[in-house]
Amino acid sequence: MVRLAVLQLALALLLALLLGYAGFGRFIPSMLLGVVLMLLNGLALLQTVRRAAGRDGKSGQRLLYVGAAVRFGLLIIALAAAHGMGFYLPWVAGGMLVAQVAVYIAGFREVRRQE
């Protein structure tokens, strides 16, 4: 998880530098917020999976579904709050996308490492 977080932050900082260089510096906080939201969402997912692992099938499955619903609800609330504070939601979504690209890269690296 630490490697993934470092990769997500590295990609976010690279994008922030590119945005600043291209004259879109005002969107950097929004993009970084999207990355942070996905980091927190990933940590919450990890915690839920760990809690579900020690339970029987139905109970663990229920916990995973409830956790997904709670994470989704919290994400919607966080996005509404970000919008209310003046963050630009398309760039928040862009930051979320950057974080997910990092997840894809990390997963691809892991599969390649296991081959």
HELIX and SHEET records of a PDB file:
HELIX    1   1 VAL A    2  TYR A   21  1                                  20    
HELIX    2   2 GLY A   25  PHE A   27  5                                   3    
HELIX    3   3 ILE A   28  ALA A   53  1                                  26    
HELIX    4   4 GLY A   57  GLY A   84  1                                  28    
HELIX    5   5 LEU A   89  GLN A  114  1                                  26    
END                                                                             
